[in-house]
Amino acid sequence: MSALELSARDTEVPLGSRDLLEATMSDILARYPTYGSCRKGAYRITGPEPAATTTEVARACMARASSQAPRLVFESFEHLGAGWEWSVFRDGHDVIKVPAGVFEETADPRYLENTADNYAVIRRYVEPRFLAETHFSAALPNIRQPCLAPLPSMIPYAGPHAGMWRAFFEQLLALLLAEDWCVELQMHLSENGFTARNLRVDESGTLKLIDFTAYIDVFRLYEERTRREIEKTAWGLRWMCQRLSEPPA
């Protein structure tokens, strides 16, 4: 899920209208599907008033996610978690991913193909050391990666790995400026540090990017939104690089 800003008023459901809402939301999702591509010009929203349509699509996504439970069982593998796109299970020293079943497109072969294509695009700009080694398969399970540890609850700007993080953000900036697109990190900043949901670390403490798509991709909604997101994200990445370059207080 992307960090679209929705208020409680945007997503509240009037009493007695849930069946109608579900039908309306399903229609919206069917008219504006996404298959996860980061290709330039692959916009999800078409037609007039794309900003208003984006709000409706976001509401539809929230309604579907709140009413449709993700897949929790795959053969006999231990369930680790699930998001809007994938359900994750453990297979020995690996994690495996299958479509979560919340949104129909994630089970479409095009979604997996675009996920693999996005991974290839990212590899042009981001060092392999920062990417979870990922194998894709048309048969279930669709994605296999090493089982990695979660990030620390807070990463200090002046910590021992500041140089590594700065290099990573510099490479994401190069990706952004070349492709008009960036991976979703779901970062949270504080005065002394930060964390991100879509990253893990290996035994050496090296960060690893594990997700290559976003069901609501703010860079591929419509052209004007892309321009705004590029400007905002470029500023944020440059700020992080600068902050990580500052000597400890």
N, C-alpha and C positions, 0 to 999 in steps of 0.2 A: 504494500500500500504506500502511496505517496503522501507527502505532508501537505495535502490540500487543507486550507483552513476552513473548516465547517463549524458553524455555531450550533448550539442545541436547537435553536429555532429552525435552522436549515433542515434538520433531520428528524424533527419530532413528527409523530404520526397521530392524526386525529382519531379519537375513539370511533369504532365501527367502520373504519375505512381500510383495514389492513389487507383484505382480499383484493380490493380495488387497487390499492397501492402496489401490491405484489405484481398484479397484472401489468400495471403501468410501468413499474420499474423493469420488469422482464422485457417489455417492448422497447424501452430505451436502450437496454443493454444489447438487444438483438440488432438495433439500428446503428449502434456505435460500438462495435466489437473492437478488440485489440488483439494483436498476435505477437506483441512484444518486440517489434523491430525497432532498432535504433537508426535505421537508414534515414538520411536527410529527406525531408518531404513526406515521410510516411505518417501523415497526421491522422489522428483518430476522429477529430471533430470537423465536420464539413457543413456548409450551408451558412445562412445569415446568423448573426448574433452568437458567435461561437462561445463567448464567455458565459452567456446564459445557459447554453446547451451543456457546457462543461459542468456548471453547477448541478444541472439535472442528472448528468451522468454520475457525478460524484455521489449525489443522494441515492441514486439507484444502486451503486456499488456498496454503500454503507448499509442500505436496507437488505441487500442480498447477503452480505457478510454476516449480518446480525441474525438472519433467519436460516442460513444454510450451514450446518456443521461441516467442518472439513473431514477428510478421510482420516480415520484413526487406526485402521488395521490394514496391513499388507503382509499377507502370508503369516509367518510366525516371527517377524522381525520386531524388535523393541521400538515402540513409537517414541520419538524424541520431541516432536513439536510440529506445528503446521502454521502456514500463513495463508494469504489469499491465493497464491499460485501453487505451492508445493507442500506436500506432507513429507516429513523427514523421519527416517527410521535408521536404526543402527545395524550394521552388518559387520561384526568383528571390529577391525580397526578403521572401517569406512562408515560414512553415512551414505544412504541412498535416498533418492527423491522420486516421488510419483505425483501426478496431478492431485491437488487437494480436493477437487470436485466442487469448489465453491462457485467458480465461473467456468462455463463450458469450454471457452477457447483454450484453456490451459491443457486440455486433453487433445486438442487438435494438433496434428503433426507439425503444422506451421509454427506453433508456439515453441516447440522444442527446437525446430530448425533455426528460428530467429534467436533463441537463447544461445545456441552454439555459435551463430554468426556474431552476435554481440560479444561473446567471449573472444572470438578471433579479432574483432575490432579493438577491444580493450588491450589485447596483447601487443598491438602495434605501438602503444604508447606507455604501457605500464610494465615494469620489469616482471619476469616470471616469478621472482621471489615473493612478490606481493599478491600473487594469485593462487588460490587453492587449485591444485592439480585436478582437473575436471575431465571426466569421460562421459560422453553422451551416447545414448542407445535408443533406437526406435522402439525396442521392446522394453517392457517394464522390468526393473526400475530404469527410468529414463536418464537419471543423473547419478554419478558416483563420485564422491570426494573423500579425502582423508578426514577422519574424525579429529577436529581441532578444538582447542580450549576457547572459552569465551574471553572477551577482553576484560581487563580489570574494571572494576566499577567506576574508576576515574583515572584518566591518563594525564599526568601533569605536563604542562607546556614545557617546563624546564627539566623534564625527566631524562633518564639515561638513554631513551630511544628517540629523543627529539629530532635528531638528524634523519633517522629512518622515516619518521612521520612527515618531515618536511619534504624529503625526496618523493614520497608517495603523493602528497598533495600537489607538488610541482608537476608530476606526471599526469595527474588527473586534470590539471589546468591545461596541459598540452592536448589531452584528449578532448576536452571541452572546446577549445578554440579551433581545433581541426575538424571536429565532427558535429559541432553545435549540439552536443549531448554529453551527459555525464551519468555515471552510475548513481544509484540512490544509496546514501550512507545512513540516513536517519540519525544525524549527529545531534548531540545535545551539549551545549557549551555552558561552562560556568566561569567564575572569576579565575580559578586556578587550574582548570583542566577541561577535559572533554571526554566523551565516549561516543560510540557508534554501534548501531545494531547489526549492520550487515557485514561485519568484519569478525574475524577470529584470529588467534595467534597459535603458532606452532611451539614446539618445546623450547626453541631458542629465543622466543619472544618476538619473532618476525610476524608482522601483521599479514593477514590473508583475506583477500576479497572473495566472498563465497556466492554472491548473487549478481546476476547480470541483466536482469529485467525488473520492471516495476509494472504492476497491473494498471495503475494510474501513473503514467510516465509524463511528468510535467513538461518535458522537453519535446514531446510528440503529441500534444493535444491540438494546438493550432499555431499558426505562424507567429502571431503577435505574442502569444504566451511564451513561445520559444525564445524570442528576443529578450523578453523580460527576465526569463530564468537564466539565460546565458549571462546577462549583466550582473544579476544578483549572485549567481554561483561563482563567477570569476572574481568578484569582489571578495566573497567569503573565502575562497581558496587562497587568494593573495594575502588576505588578513591572517589566515592560519600559518602560511609560510613565514610571514613577518614575525608573528607571535612566537613561533617555534625557533626563530633565529635569535631571539633576545636572550642575553645572558641571565642566569639566575639572579633574583633580587638579593 
